[in-house]
Amino acid sequence: MRKLLLIAAFTAVALPLWGAEPVRVVATSAVLGNIADEVGGDAVMVTVIIPPGFCPAHYDLKPSDLLAVAEADLVLYHGFEPWIETFLARVNPGARVLALKGPWNTPEPLIAKAEAIAQALGEVCPEEAEGFAARAEDFVAAVRAWADGARSRAAELNLADIKAIVMQWQAGFAKWLGLEVVATYPPEERLSLKDLAELVAKGREAGVDLVIDNLQSGVSFGAKLAHALGAVHVVLTNFPGALPGTPDLPSMLAANAEAVFSAVEALKASP
């Protein structure tokens, strides 16, 4: 009898711990998936649809993506994926959905997205809301600490004196670092030889030092532009996990900044 009572007591304690189902989160990108992982911890199970090396506009959906959306408790997307709304309407109209529009590769927009995801997770799973909020605060603190150090380094290197032509998805980051952005350009499939000639003329007139590309948008156009200008070609990423040493968003921001800093140091060291 005593053994039965002990088993019953153990079961009563263990069931809430073992029986709790994680919140099933589907994120269209590695950006939103990484934030959900950081904020959700063990209380979430995150599925990312688009791999980090792919441009979202060029990704071909798979049947497994449809299944993940059908089973989701919370769906996170950017707003440039019209297919996600079609998916939801057909297979999971009752899911909690959060559209997180706008850029994410500078601190404040990234922080805003982390806070919004924490709030949405808390609404889906109220019993874990305090944990979500606490982990969001830790994430925000890490991003702000990195930002303070990056801004200090940018000031030391006088990035305001460095002129750049930048792929448009990285222009916000380049400006945040303090670079003078002379011109921007769209993804390379929209560009022509005429665009290249015009940017070369503009870059020569301004004395451009850097050409900054976005990995997911293609880098051959930027390489040609940099070669024509005698500028340094820098490739950044908008998604964590796409380049070595960038498993999460803080490390992605740090790697992008370091790529720019290293290029500027090389410029200053050259005769």
N, C-alpha and C positions, 0 to 999 in steps of 0.2 A: 504493500500500500504506500509506504514511504517513497519507494522508487517511482510509482505512478504519479504521486504528488510533485516530486522533483521534476519529472518529465513535463507535466502540465505547466508548472511554473516557468520552466525554461522555454517552452513553446510560446507561452503568453508574452514573454519578453522578446523572444526572437522574431516572432511573426511580423511586427511592424518594421523591423530592420530589414528582414529578408524579403518581405512581401512588397515593399515600396517599389513601384515602377518608376524608372527614370522618365523625365520629360523627353519626348521624342521631338527633336528639333531638326528641321530640314533647312539648310542654308544654301542659297544658290551659288555662293562664292566662298573661297577659302578665307576671305576677309571676315565675312559675317560668321562663318563657322568657327574661326579662331576666337572671335570675341565671345561667342556662345560657350565655347569650351572653357575659356578663362573665367567667365562670369558664372557659368553653371556648375563647374566642378563635377563631382560624382553624381550630382542630381540630374544630369542631362545625358542624353545619348544623341550625338550630333552626326548628321549625314550631310556631306558637302556634295553638291551636284557637279559643279564645273571645276575640273582640276586647275591648280594654280598657274600652270604654264599656258593655258588656253585663253584666247580672247573670248569673252562671253558671247560676242556676236557671231562667232564662228563655231561654237560648240554644237555637236549633234547629240540630241537627247537619246537616252537608252530606255528600254522597258523598265529597268531597275529604278530609274529616276521617277517614273510614274508610280511605282509601288511605294517608294519612300514618301512621296507627297501624299499618297492615299492613307498612309499610316501616321502622319505627322500630327503632333499636338500643337506645334508652333512652326510657322513657315516664315523665314527671313529672306527678303530679297531687296534689290537695289532700286528697282523701278524701270530698268532698261531691259527687262526680260518679260516681254508680253506673253510668252508662252506659259509662265507660271500661273497667271490669272485664269487662263483657259484650263490648265490642269486642275486647279482648285475647284473651279465651277463644276467640273465633270466628276471628280473623284473624291473630293473632301471639302465640301462647301462649309462644313462646321468647324474647320481648323481656325485657330487664332493666327492672324496674318499681320505681319509688320513690314511695311515698306520703309527702307532706310535710304532715302535719296541723297544725292550729292556726293562730294568727294570724301575721302577717308585718309589721304596720305599726308595730312598735317595734324598736329595734336588736337586742336579744338573740335573739328568735325568727328574725329575718331573717338574722342571722349564722349561726345554727345550720343554717338551710336552705342557705346558701351552702356551708358546710363539708360538709354531707351530699351535695350535688350534686357537689362536687369529688371526693369519695371515690367516688361511683357512676361518674362519668366515668372515673376512674382504673382502676376495675375493668373497665370496658368496653374501654378503650384504655390498657393499662399503659405503653406506650412514651411516652405524653404525661402520665403521672401527675404528674411533678414540675412541669410547666407548669401543669396544672390547680390544683395546690396553691398555687403561687406567685401565680397570678391571684386565687385565693380570698383569699389574705392581703391583696392589694392592695384588694380589694373590702371586706373586713372593716375595714381601716385607714380607708378613706374613710367608711364608715358610723360608725365610732367617733369620728372627727374631727368629723363633723357633729353627732353626739349630744352631744359635750362643749360645742360652741358653742350648741346649742339649749337645753341645760339651763341654761347661764349666762344666756342671754337670758330664759328663763322666770323665773329667780330675780330678775333685775333688774326684771321687770315684776310681780313678786309674784303669779304666777298662782295660788298657793294661796288667794288672797283672792277669786278669780273663780269664781262658781258657774255650772254649766252643766247643761242637759239634752241628752243625746247619743244619737244613733242607735247601737244596740248594737254595730255593727261598728266604730265609731270610739271606743268607750268606753275601750279599752285605751290608745290613743294619747293621748286627752285626759287620762287619769290619769297616764300617763308624763310628760306635760308639766307636771303638777302641779295641774291644774284640780280643783276640787271638783265631782264628778259627782253631782248631786242625784237624777237618775233617768235611765233609758234607755228606748228604745222600739224595737220590731222594724221590719222593712220595712213600708212604708206600706200594702201590700195586706192586711196583717193588722190594720190599725187601723180604729177606728170613731170616730164623734162622741163616744161615751162616753169613749173613751181620750183624746181631745183635751181634753175637759172636765176629766178627772181630772188630766192633766198640767198644764193651765193652773192648776188649784187648787194643785197641789203647787209649781209654779214661782213663783206669787205668794207663797205662804207662805214659801218659801226665799229669795226675792229673786233669782231667776235672771237672770244677765247675758247668757248666750250660749245659743243653740240650735245644736247642731252636727249637720249632716246628712252622710250618705254618698251620694255622687253616684249610684252604681250601684243604690241601693235606692229611689230616688225622693226628690224634695225638696219636693214641694208640702205634705205634712203638716208638715214642719219649718218651712216658711215661714209657714203659718197659726199654728202654735204660737208662733213668735217674734213675729209681729204681735200676737197676743193678749196676750203678756207684755210687749211693748215692749222685747224683747231683740234683740240682734244675731244675725242668721242667718248661719251660716258653713257653707259646703259644702266638704267634703274628698273625696278620692278614695282608694280602696283599690287601684287598679290604675294603673301607669305608662302614660303616653300618652293618658289619658282627658281631661286638662286641658292647656291650653297650658303649655309650659315644664316638662313632666314626662316626658321621654323615657325615663327610667330610674328605678330605685327610690331612689337617693340624692336625685335632684332631686324626686321625688314627696314624700318625707319632708320635704324642705326647703320645698316649696311648701305642704304642709299646715300645717307649723309657722308659716310666715310668714302664712298666712291667719288663724290664731288670734292671733298676735302683733299683726297689724294691727287686728284687731277689738278687742283689749284696749286698744291704744293709742288707738283712736277712743273707746272708753268712758271712758278716763281723761281725754281731752281735752274731752269733752262737759260742759256745765254741770251 
